[in-house]
Amino acid sequence: MIRLTMKKGLQFIATDDHNHTMVIDAVKDVGGFDEGFHSIDLLLVSLATCMGMDMVSILKKKGGKIDAFEVTVDGKRALEHPKRYEKITMTFRCTGDYRREDLLRAHELSRDKYCGAYATLQNPPDIECIV
């Protein structure tokens, strides 16, 4: 469970079940302080982290030695509200001693089997709001 608490203006603190915290904020011209992640960007963070962790873990299990791993995610948003992501492009960069086919297989397994963030974006859940 995630608990979101307003700190000031449009700035919030998110806290998880392990008591980890993160600042979520908005730009100054809409009432935020621009001191944290913007909420919509956290979708991209979740997707990149989920797939990145999967891929590194799978590569290591296959005997690969990973020196560096980076995921960049670019989301193109609609111009009109609700300004949803219309396209997300992910780029994976990996250096180390591993087989290319293992990297490709790790990506495939993350995308098609393990990454819950990817699966959720592909097949959105029913969302219940209680006010």
Buried (B, 14 or more C-beta within 10 A) or exposed (E): EEEEEEBEBBBBBBBEEEEEEBEBBBEEEEEBBEBBBEBEEBBBBBBBBBBBBBBBBBBBEBEBEBEEBEBEBEBEEEEEEEEEBEEBEBEBEBEBEBEEEBBEBBBEBBBEEBBEBBBBBEEEEEEEEEE
